[in-house]
Amino acid sequence: MDLIRNLYSQIIRVFSDGVFGLSLVDLAIIFVAVIFSLLVRSVIARILVNKVKTLVSKTGNKIDDKLFDALVPPFRLLPIVIVFLAITLYFDIESTLGLYFQKINNTLSTIFVFWLIHQALIPFSNLFNRLEKILTKGLVLWIIKSLKYLIIFLGIVAVLEVWGIKIGPVIAGLGLFGVAVALGAQDLFKNLISGIMILLEKRFQLGDVIKVPGHTEGTVEHIGFRSTLIRKFDSTPITIPNYIFAEAPILNYTNRNYRRINWTIGLEYNSTLDQIKKLTNSISHYLINNDNFMINENYKSFVRLEKFNDSSIDILIICFTSTQDWDKYLEIKEELAMKIKEYVENIGLNFAFPSQSIYIEKNN
């Protein structure tokens, strides 16, 4: 009987005193409040957010639309922050449990504020794009990414401060460890510095077509802190450490002013001087009077008899097209090739091809 009475008294004490000084009614209220915050969070996500989005979409400004879309995720945390604030006010702040709830509420509020700031950088990053006239696009992306990392770091520091953890001694304690890591991560820092120099010197930018001798050639898709991603012409991505660009000569095809055509045309040896002269004059006249070709003091065209080859008389053709576009460049080359073939046929010339003549002596 004593055992039953002791068990009964324990059950009554639990119902009356609860856990950590909270009665079961208090625990039930906290549980219901948390569940209610989760439900309200869903309601805000489905109803209130949609209504606000409808109002924002009516404005002609695109920045507020992007700002709203970016701020939706942190605002879904707001009901939970409000509920924990109410729970904090419900308990005695001087008690141990009340102190913990206050710290949880301060933590959630800190996360909410820094999350808002982090997300607000997404739409306002368009303002940073104006710096592309002064800086490179890759460097602007680095600045935006660095600001996001800085906000995340400050948010972590603020949360640690809420729980009484001082970040200063922690950083000082990591100093010696950082020195050891730095000694083993020399390549990482070398790549980082090389990446910064790439962006500051503007050797190439995102979207440029470059060639790295001995490695690859293709389109620059991403310039990271450690490496650069290049998309080869067969659509294969290749990642190259940034220090390679500091040591190797880089051919930037995008920065050239015009594309060049450099051909050598072989004519048969039975061609007459008048025919050759007529052909070179016709091609020169075509290049000069065609807007598809750039001819001035800096970019000259040449149509000249170059040399007498083993089985042909070689005509050298050098000219610059007035476009950098690859498709247009191929079209201009095709038109020039057809025009040359037309001139050769009309003048009565023939293209040469490698051949040999064999003479057999007949002995009587």
Secondary structure, DSSP 8 states (H G I E B T S, - for coil): -HHHHHHHHHHHHHHHH-BTTB-HHHHHHHHHHHHHHHHHHHHIIIIIHHHHHHHHHTSS-HHHHHHHHHHHHHHTTHHHHHHHHHHHHHS-TTSHHHHHHHHHHHHHHHHHHHHHHHHHHHHHHHHHGGGGGTS-HHHHHHHHHHHHHHHHHHHHHHHHHHTT--HHHHHHHHHHHHHHHHHH-HHHHHHHHHHHHHHHHTS--TT-EEEETTTEEEEEEEE-SSEEEEEETTS-EEEEEHHHHHHS--EESTT-SS-EEEEEEEE-TT--HHHHHHHHHHHHHHHHT-TTB--SSSS--EEEEEEE-SS-EEEEEEEEBS---HHHHHHHHHHHHHHHHHHHHHHT--B-------------
